[in-house]
Structures are given as C-alpha cells and as structure tokens.
Amino acid sequence: MAKFRVVITECDFEMPPVIEAAELAPVGAEVIVEQCKSEDELIAACANADALLFQYAPLTARVLDSLERCKVIVRYGTGMDTIDIPAAVERGIICCNVTGFYIGEVADHTMALLLVGNRAIVKLNDSVRRGEWDAVGVSGSTRRNDGLTLGFIGLGAIATAVAARARAFGLNLIAYSPRAPESAFAAAGITRVGLDDLLEQSDYVSVHTPLRAATRHLIGARELALMKPTAYLINTARGGLIDSDALCAALESGDIAGAALDVFDPEPMPADSPLRQAPNLIVTPHSGFYSQTSIEALRRETAAEAARVLNGGEPTSQVTVQI
C-alpha cells in the first residue's frame, strides 16, 4: 500500500505520468491523474491527497479548506496567481514553484522573434506563397543588426541569456532594471540606463520584468511614443506589462515599426482581440518556454520537489507570498 497519495490536479502533458512516478516512487507515493476544472471537482478529487501537483487549477481558500492532510503543493511552472498563497500558508501547506527550466528556450524564442521581425520572414513567406517573388519590396525597412541597440526592460536570467546571444549579432546592449545591482550589469557587459532613455535609444525593446501591480501596463501610450518609429517591441515575459490597446494604436499609426508578442492579457487571446488585426505584429501562443527538454525537466523537478517535502526534507523553491 502506498505511503503517500499525490494528485496531479490537471495538466496538458502527455500521460501516463511516467516521469513524475519515477521521482515519487522512492518515497512510497502513488500518483493519481485528474483533470479538474472547477472548485467542486478539485474538492472531490483532492480531499485525501498528501501532495498536489497543479498547472492551472483554481486552488482557492475553499479548495484548500477541503484538504485533509496535504503537506505540499507544487506548481508546474513559475506563476502562482491561481493559488491563494496566504490561505495555504495559514493552513500550514508548503507551496512551491519551479523556476529556470525554460531560460534557454525563452532566450532563443526572444532572439527568433527579433530576427524574424527584422528580416521580414513572415511577410516574405506569405508573399512567396501568394505566388510573388519580390525580395526587396517585401523586405521593406530591413536593416543590418550590427551596430543597432537592443534594450532590456528587466535584467534577470532570461535577459542575460538573450544578451549572450545578441552579442554575436553585433548588437549594442543597454538595460533598465531598478532592482538589479550594478554587479549584474557589469557581469553581463550591459550599460545601465533609465527607462525613458532606453525607449528613446533602442532599436529593439525586449521586455523581461515580472508582472506586479507596479509594472502592469509599464509600456503604455507615453512609453510607446518615446520609441523610435523604426523600433520593434518584443514581449516574452507577461502580457499585462503592455497596454495592448496602446500598442495596437501605435502599430496602426506607424509610431513604431513593429512588435512581436508571445504573451497576452488575457490568455488565450480572445477571438475578437484587436491584436489579431494589428499590422506589423508577430504573435505566438505563449510557446517560448517550450521544448521537449524543458518540459521533461519541469515535470521531473515538480515531482522531485514534492518528493523532497514528503520525505521530510526542505523545499528548494518555497513561495510564501502572493506572486
């Protein structure tokens, strides 16, 4: 008989949970897979669980109240906005997330969006498929990257990884990050500037800051107006960092040359979102984090964190405040 019961509340990974089971078997845990969408489904499936692994499930105070013996809840990923962290802490449940499993993938995706936008790859592809053959006319304002400036809003692990890739293309690197120490700028070889200076100087603006109350719509109409008319905006962080209405207006008026988004607010992007019709905009469905390698690492690390706590160990990525 299993010592612990671990419930995967819901996920969109390939099942059965071979990776999770392999990590949890040594501590005597059985893994149960559910696909819960509502509070009532979660309460019915998880009441006697010792640990929960969740992806998007709404782990509200009501759901947490129903957990009779749960010791630890681990998120498949970083964001913890769908779980009531204060309520969990009050009930003595350890909450954890998994960070860093996607750094290389998001850095690659950011550079891909930059290059695809500058080289007009989407437009050229569509033109050829229409039966045209016009390299110069379709490419429009494509410029050589060597000597252009890439500005980072935020200077964490992903921005630093993008910088390492961008340097090979001859891009000058600047960043705005009020929280990062001077040592981070020095280590990355990036010049520190203020936000307005970054927007005015950059040929590419790449957003990599967390979404908080203070950073929601950090990029709005005023900030877009400061950008060069030849500049591109790239966001692979969180959709709420950019005012999408202001971005649509800037693209339609030609105030900026283009944008590339992998994240949106809300997600999935609504069918009637103005972004779907915005000119000079490349969109991908929050896929920057994904590769087979990153997902395998995510599943393994999520299960390993639960196993560590169930076995009496200390968590490696505990979350105690709402993020």
ZAMARGU-4260 file (C-alpha; in steps of 0.2 Angstrom, whole numbers, plus 5000, padded with zeros to 4 digits):
<rodrens>
0) 5000/5000/5000 | 5007/5017/4995 | 5013/5028/5009 | 5008/5045/5001 | 4994/5050/4988
5) 5000/5063/4976 | 4986/5070/4964 | 4990/5079/4948 | 4975/5091/4948 | 4976/5094/4929
10) 4989/5096/4916 | 4992/5096/4897 | 5007/5085/4897 | 5007/5068/4889 | 5001/5055/4901
15) 5003/5042/4910 | 5014/5052/4922 | 5030/5041/4920 | 5042/5055/4924 | 5033/5060/4940
20) 5030/5042/4946 | 5049/5038/4944 | 5053/5053/4955 | 5040/5049/4968 | 5041/5030/4969
25) 5056/5031/4981 | 5046/5039/4994 | 5032/5027/4993 | 5020/5039/4984 | 5007/5034/4971
30) 5002/5047/4958 | 4984/5050/4953 | 4980/5060/4937 | 4964/5070/4937 | 4958/5084/4925
35) 4949/5096/4937 | 4942/5112/4930 | 4931/5118/4945 | 4932/5120/4964 | 4920/5106/4966
40) 4930/5094/4955 | 4946/5099/4965 | 4937/5096/4982 | 4931/5079/4976 | 4947/5073/4969
45) 4960/5080/4982 | 4952/5079/4999 | 4964/5065/5005 | 4979/5070/4995 | 4996/5072/5003
50) 5003/5082/4989 | 4996/5091/4974 | 5005/5095/4958 | 4995/5108/4948 | 4996/5118/4932
55) 4981/5130/4930 | 4969/5124/4943 | 4960/5137/4954 | 4967/5132/4971 | 4956/5144/4981
60) 4954/5145/5000 | 4938/5134/4999 | 4948/5121/4990 | 4962/5122/5002 | 4950/5121/5017
65) 4945/5104/5010 | 4962/5096/5010 | 4963/5085/5025 | 4981/5080/5025 | 4990/5090/5011
70) 5008/5094/5016 | 5014/5102/4999 | 5008/5110/4983 | 5019/5112/4968 | 5016/5122/4953
75) 5021/5115/4936 | 5030/5132/4932 | 5033/5149/4940 | 5017/5159/4941 | 5007/5156/4957
80) 4992/5168/4953 | 4979/5154/4953 | 4983/5148/4971 | 4979/5158/4987 | 4996/5158/4995
85) 4991/5167/5011 | 4977/5154/5014 | 4989/5140/5011 | 5002/5147/5022 | 4989/5149/5036
90) 4984/5131/5034 | 5002/5125/5035 | 5003/5119/5017 | 5020/5122/5009 | 5019/5130/4992
95) 5032/5128/4979 | 5035/5133/4961 | 5048/5128/4948 | 5059/5141/4940 | 5073/5141/4927
100) 5068/5126/4917 | 5065/5137/4902 | 5078/5150/4902 | 5087/5144/4886 | 5071/5141/4877
105) 5064/5159/4881 | 5080/5167/4876 | 5080/5158/4859 | 5062/5162/4856 | 5066/5181/4860
110) 5080/5181/4848 | 5070/5172/4835 | 5056/5185/4836 | 5069/5199/4834 | 5077/5191/4819
115) 5061/5186/4811 | 5054/5204/4813 | 5069/5212/4807 | 5072/5201/4792 | 5053/5201/4787
120) 5052/5182/4787 | 5034/5181/4789 | 5030/5194/4776 | 5042/5186/4764 | 5035/5168/4767
125) 5017/5175/4764 | 5022/5184/4748 | 5030/5169/4741 | 5015/5158/4745 | 5004/5171/4736
130) 5015/5167/4720 | 5025/5183/4721 | 5044/5185/4720 | 5049/5202/4727 | 5063/5201/4740
135) 5067/5220/4740 | 5049/5227/4740 | 5043/5215/4754 | 5058/5216/4765 | 5055/5235/4767
140) 5065/5243/4780 | 5076/5228/4785 | 5092/5234/4792 | 5109/5226/4797 | 5109/5222/4815
145) 5127/5225/4818 | 5128/5242/4827 | 5109/5243/4832 | 5104/5244/4850 | 5094/5231/4860
150) 5087/5237/4876 | 5081/5226/4890 | 5067/5230/4902 | 5072/5219/4917 | 5089/5211/4919
155) 5086/5193/4926 | 5092/5176/4920 | 5082/5177/4904 | 5088/5194/4898 | 5106/5190/4902
160) 5104/5174/4892 | 5097/5184/4877 | 5111/5196/4879 | 5124/5182/4877 | 5115/5178/4860
165) 5113/5195/4854 | 5131/5200/4856 | 5135/5188/4842 | 5124/5198/4831 | 5134/5214/4835
170) 5120/5222/4844 | 5124/5236/4857 | 5116/5231/4874 | 5108/5243/4887 | 5095/5239/4901
175) 5083/5246/4913 | 5081/5237/4930 | 5079/5246/4946 | 5081/5231/4956 | 5097/5223/4948
180) 5113/5228/4957 | 5127/5236/4947 | 5137/5219/4948 | 5123/5211/4937 | 5126/5225/4923
185) 5145/5223/4924 | 5144/5204/4923 | 5133/5204/4908 | 5143/5218/4900 | 5127/5229/4898
190) 5125/5248/4900 | 5113/5254/4913 | 5101/5267/4908 | 5084/5274/4914 | 5068/5268/4906
195) 5065/5284/4895 | 5082/5284/4889 | 5081/5265/4885 | 5065/5268/4875 | 5072/5283/4865
200) 5089/5274/4861 | 5084/5256/4857 | 5081/5249/4840 | 5073/5234/4849 | 5065/5234/4866
205) 5063/5217/4874 | 5053/5215/4890 | 5059/5204/4904 | 5052/5211/4920 | 5040/5202/4932
210) 5021/5207/4932 | 5017/5216/4948 | 5004/5230/4952 | 5018/5242/4949 | 5023/5235/4932
215) 5006/5232/4925 | 5005/5242/4908 | 5023/5248/4911 | 5023/5250/4892 | 5008/5262/4888
220) 5005/5276/4876 | 5018/5288/4883 | 5031/5275/4883 | 5027/5269/4865 | 5028/5287/4860
225) 5046/5288/4866 | 5051/5274/4855 | 5059/5277/4838 | 5047/5275/4823 | 5060/5261/4816
230) 5060/5252/4833 | 5052/5235/4837 | 5044/5229/4854 | 5046/5211/4860 | 5037/5204/4875
235) 5041/5186/4881 | 5038/5190/4899 | 5019/5193/4904 | 5005/5201/4893 | 5000/5213/4907
240) 5016/5223/4906 | 5010/5231/4889 | 4994/5241/4886 | 4988/5231/4871 | 4976/5245/4866
245) 4990/5257/4866 | 5001/5245/4856 | 4988/5242/4843 | 4986/5261/4841 | 5005/5263/4839
250) 5006/5250/4826 | 4991/5256/4816 | 4998/5274/4816 | 5016/5268/4812 | 5023/5276/4828
255) 5034/5260/4830 | 5039/5249/4816 | 5033/5233/4823 | 5031/5221/4838 | 5032/5203/4842
260) 5022/5195/4857 | 5022/5178/4865 | 5012/5183/4880 | 4995/5191/4881 | 4982/5198/4894
265) 4971/5188/4895 | 4976/5171/4888 | 4972/5163/4877 | 4970/5179/4866 | 4951/5182/4864
270) 4944/5179/4846 | 4939/5197/4845 | 4956/5204/4851 | 4961/5219/4841 | 4979/5212/4841
275) 4973/5199/4829 | 4971/5213/4816 | 4986/5224/4821 | 4998/5227/4807 | 5017/5223/4808
280) 5014/5211/4823 | 5020/5194/4825 | 5011/5183/4838 | 5015/5166/4846 | 5004/5157/4858
285) 5014/5158/4874 | 5026/5145/4867 | 5043/5152/4872 | 5045/5141/4887 | 5043/5125/4877
290) 5054/5112/4871 | 5054/5093/4874 | 5069/5095/4885 | 5062/5109/4895 | 5045/5100/4898
295) 5054/5084/4904 | 5064/5095/4916 | 5049/5104/4923 | 5039/5088/4926 | 5055/5080/4934
300) 5058/5095/4945 | 5040/5097/4950 | 5038/5079/4956 | 5056/5080/4965 | 5051/5095/4975
305) 5035/5086/4981 | 5045/5070/4985 | 5058/5080/4995 | 5045/5088/5006 | 5035/5072/5008
310) 5051/5063/5014 | 5054/5077/5027 | 5066/5087/5018 | 5067/5106/5015 | 5059/5113/4999
315) 5071/5122/4986 | 5059/5134/4980 | 5046/5138/4993 | 5034/5153/4989 | 5026/5162/5005
320) 5019/5177/4997 | 5007/5180/4983 | 5016/5182/4966
</rodrens>
